[in-house]
Amino acid sequence: MEKMIATLFLSRDLAHAAHLRTDSLAEHMALNTFYDEIVGLADKLAESWMGHQSKKLGEIPLLDNDYSGSIDDVLEQILAWIEDNRPGSPSYIENIIDEVCALFAQTLYRLREIH
């Protein structure tokens, strides 16, 4: 779960950086929504998992950015990683991961409609 949370934090940082670099107001706004919401979902996921496990998370690593391409390419790659690395937890934790995936998909739609 630590790597999942770290990946969500990385996605926030990458989206925020792209948000500050874009010349497109629509992209700026879509990324703003993403980075505002992903941290709350990461926190919700972490706290629910800790409640389920009755223990705290271990150290959350700081990940290097191994993703490449435009921000929509990067978010798509991270979404694929999340879907491939779901922990197989109880449905209420899986539902939070579904919310995370929905935010990624919604953001990808918004970014692709710009181009």
Secondary structure as GFF3:
##gff-version 3
##sequence-region A 1 115
A	DSSP	alpha_helix	2	21	.	.	.	ID=ss1
A	DSSP	alpha_helix	25	53	.	.	.	ID=ss2
A	DSSP	alpha_helix	71	84	.	.	.	ID=ss3
A	DSSP	alpha_helix	91	114	.	.	.	ID=ss4
###
